[in-house]
Amino acid sequence: MGRITTRRPIMKLTLGEGASRRADTLAVEEPLEIRVAGAPLAVTMRTPGHDVELAAGFLVSEGIIAQTSDFRSAIHCGGPGTGGQENTYNVLDVSFAQGVALPDPEAARRFYTTSSCGVCGKASIDAVRTVSQHPIAEDDIRIEPERIAAFPERLRAEQAAFDKTGGLHAAALFDVDTGEMLVLREDVGRHNAVDKVVGWALLNDRLPLRRQILQVSGRASFELVQKAAMAGIPLLSAVSAPSSLAAELADESGVTLVGFVRGRSMNIYTHAHRVRVDGVGTGASEPAAEGASRAR
C-alpha cells in the first residue's frame, strides 16, 4: 500500500551541456477496479493510496450513495474472480448498508475513467447532470477574496508527493469560518483527487460540505464542478481556467466558480455574491478582458 512514487533510471539531457544517467522519481499510476457487492462497477487509473476514500467519493459523485450511513465497508481483494490470485490492492469491493439500493447493472457499461477525464465513459453529456441530494443554492457563505487568493499557495505547500515527482494534481477542503485546511489529497487524476476528498468527508460523516471551499491545483472541468455539487460544496476555486460546460453547470447548480486564482487576481464565473467585493469597475471591452484572462 501507499505506492505513491517509484524510481526509474533515465538519461538527463541538457542542451549545450551533454547527457548523464540518473534516477528520477515518478508518480505511480495503476488501475483500481471498484466493485459493489462483488459486481464490477468502474475502473479508474489512479495513484494508489486512500483507495477507500476514492471509491466512496466516486459513489457520491455518481449519485449512487449520498450519506455516511449508506456505506458499510470496503476491502481490497484479488484480481478477476479473486480465485486464489495474489492481492495486488488494485481491486476494491464496497459493501452498502442494508436496504441501500445497489447500482443498476447497466451502470458498469457507462463507467470507464482514466487519469485525465472523469466522465469519459458516460453515454452522453446529459447523463452526468445528476441531481444532487445536497442542494447548495441557498448556502449563504461570504468570503473575502484575499482568503481565496491565499488558498493555492497553501495547497502547494502541502503537496509532498508533487515535490518529488512534479506529476500529481491536488485538491483540498478549506473551512470558510476558520480558514483551516481540513484535508488534502494528491493523485495523477484531478478527478480522483477530488473523489478522495469527498470520500474522506463521507467516511467522517461530514456530508453535505456546507460552508466549505474546494481548492484544486489545475483547471476546473465539468466533472469537478459536478463532484462539488454532488457533495454540497458551495465554492470551487481553481488555479487555471474552467471549461464552458463547467461554468454552465456551476451556474445551474448554484456553485460559485472561481478560476485563474493567481497572485492577487482571479476570475469569478458564477454566483459572485459569495465573494465580498467592495466595488466593480467597468474594465476594458469584453474581447480585451477575455484575452487578458488567458494571458495570466
Residue pairs with C-beta under 8 A, 6 or more apart in sequence:
1 48
1 49
1 89
2 48
2 49
3 28
3 30
3 48
3 49
4 27
4 28
4 47
4 48
4 49
4 161
4 186
5 25
5 26
5 27
5 28
5 161
5 164
5 165
6 25
6 26
6 28
7 23
7 24
7 25
7 26
8 23
8 24
8 26
9 21
9 22
9 23
9 24
10 21
10 22
10 23
10 24
11 19
11 20
11 21
12 19
12 20
12 21
12 22
12 24
13 19
25 164
25 165
26 165
26 167
27 47
27 161
27 165
27 167
27 168
27 188
28 47
28 48
28 188
29 45
29 46
29 47
29 115
29 188
30 45
30 46
30 47
30 48
30 90
31 43
31 44
31 45
31 46
31 90
32 43
32 44
32 45
32 46
32 48
32 51
32 54
32 55
32 90
32 91
32 92
33 40
33 42
33 43
33 90
33 91
33 92
34 40
34 41
34 42
34 43
34 44
34 55
34 58
34 59
34 92
34 94
35 41
35 77
35 91
35 92
35 93
35 94
36 59
36 64
36 93
36 94
36 95
36 96
36 102
36 103
37 93
37 94
37 95
37 96
37 102
38 93
39 102
39 103
39 105
39 108
40 108
41 103
41 107
41 108
41 111
42 58
42 108
42 111
42 112
42 113
42 121
43 111
43 112
43 113
44 54
44 58
44 113
44 114
44 115
44 118
44 189
44 192
45 113
45 114
45 115
45 188
45 189
46 54
46 115
46 187
46 188
46 189
46 192
47 161
47 168
47 186
47 187
47 188
47 189
47 192
48 89
48 90
50 185
50 196
50 199
50 200
51 74
51 76
51 89
51 92
52 74
52 92
52 199
52 203
53 185
53 195
53 196
53 197
53 198
53 199
53 200
53 203
54 187
54 192
54 195
54 196
54 199
55 74
55 92
55 94
55 199
56 65
56 71
56 74
56 94
56 195
56 198
56 199
56 202
56 203
57 194
57 195
57 196
57 197
57 198
57 199
57 200
57 201
57 202
57 227
57 231
58 195
58 199
59 65
59 71
59 94
60 66
60 198
60 199
60 202
60 207
60 227
60 230
60 231
61 118
61 130
61 194
61 195
61 198
61 223
61 226
61 227
61 230
61 231
62 107
62 111
62 130
62 230
63 130
63 131
63 132
63 133
63 230
64 103
64 107
65 71
65 96
65 100
65 202
66 133
66 134
66 207
67 133
67 202
67 207
68 202
68 203
68 204
68 205
68 207
69 97
70 96
70 97
70 100
71 94
71 96
71 97
71 202
71 203
72 95
72 96
72 97
73 94
73 95
74 92
74 93
74 94
74 95
75 92
75 93
76 87
76 89
76 91
76 92
76 93
77 87
77 91
77 92
77 93
78 84
78 85
78 86
78 87
78 88
78 91
79 85
79 86
79 88
79 90
79 91
82 91
96 102
110 121
110 122
110 123
110 127
111 121
112 120
112 121
113 119
113 120
113 121
113 189
113 191
114 120
114 189
115 187
115 188
115 189
115 192
116 189
117 191
117 221
117 223
118 189
118 190
118 191
118 192
118 195
118 221
118 223
118 224
118 227
119 128
119 222
119 223
119 226
122 128
125 222
125 245
128 222
128 223
128 226
129 226
129 249
129 252
130 226
130 230
132 229
132 230
132 232
132 253
133 230
134 207
134 208
134 209
134 230
134 231
134 232
135 232
135 254
136 208
136 210
136 229
136 232
136 233
136 234
136 253
136 254
136 255
137 253
137 254
138 254
139 210
139 211
139 232
139 234
139 254
139 274
141 176
141 210
141 211
141 234
141 235
141 274
142 274
142 275
142 276
143 176
143 213
143 235
143 274
143 275
143 276
144 275
144 276
145 266
145 275
145 276
145 277
147 179
148 213
148 237
148 258
148 261
148 266
148 275
149 261
149 263
149 264
149 265
149 266
151 172
151 174
151 213
151 215
151 237
151 261
152 215
152 217
152 237
152 239
152 261
152 262
154 172
154 174
154 181
154 215
155 170
155 172
155 181
155 184
155 215
155 217
156 162
156 170
156 217
158 170
158 172
158 181
158 184
159 168
159 170
159 184
159 186
159 217
160 186
161 168
161 186
162 168
162 170
162 186
162 217
167 188
168 186
168 187
168 188
168 193
169 186
169 187
169 188
169 189
169 190
169 192
169 193
169 216
169 217
169 218
170 184
170 185
170 186
170 193
170 216
170 217
171 184
171 185
171 190
171 193
171 194
171 196
171 197
171 214
171 215
171 216
171 217
172 181
172 182
172 183
172 184
172 185
172 197
172 214
172 215
173 181
173 182
173 183
173 197
173 201
173 209
173 212
173 213
173 214
173 215
173 233
174 180
174 181
174 182
174 212
174 213
174 215
175 182
175 211
175 212
175 213
176 211
176 212
176 213
176 235
177 211
182 212
183 197
183 200
183 201
184 197
185 193
185 196
185 197
185 200
186 193
187 193
187 196
190 216
190 217
190 218
190 219
190 221
190 224
191 221
191 223
191 224
191 227
193 216
193 217
194 214
194 216
194 224
194 227
194 228
195 227
197 214
198 207
198 209
198 227
198 230
198 231
200 206
201 207
201 209
201 231
207 231
207 232
208 231
208 232
209 231
209 232
209 233
210 232
210 234
211 234
212 233
212 234
213 233
213 234
213 235
213 236
213 237
214 224
214 228
214 233
214 235
214 236
214 237
215 237
215 238
216 224
216 236
216 237
216 238
216 239
217 239
218 238
218 239
218 240
219 238
219 239
219 240
219 241
219 242
219 243
219 259
220 236
220 238
220 240
220 241
220 242
220 243
220 246
220 257
220 259
221 242
221 243
221 246
222 243
222 245
222 246
222 249
224 236
224 238
224 246
225 236
225 242
225 246
225 249
225 250
225 253
225 255
225 257
226 249
228 236
228 255
229 249
229 250
229 253
229 254
229 255
233 255
234 254
234 255
234 256
234 274
235 255
235 256
235 257
235 258
235 274
236 250
236 255
236 256
236 257
236 258
237 258
237 259
237 261
237 266
238 257
238 258
238 259
238 260
238 261
239 260
239 261
239 262
240 259
240 260
241 259
241 260
241 293
241 294
242 250
242 257
242 259
242 269
246 257
247 257
247 269
247 270
249 255
250 256
250 257
250 269
250 270
250 271
251 257
251 269
251 270
251 271
254 271
255 270
255 271
256 268
256 270
256 271
256 272
256 273
256 274
256 275
257 268
257 269
257 270
257 271
258 266
258 267
258 268
258 269
258 275
259 266
259 267
259 269
260 266
260 267
260 293
260 296
262 296
265 296
267 293
268 275
283 289
284 292
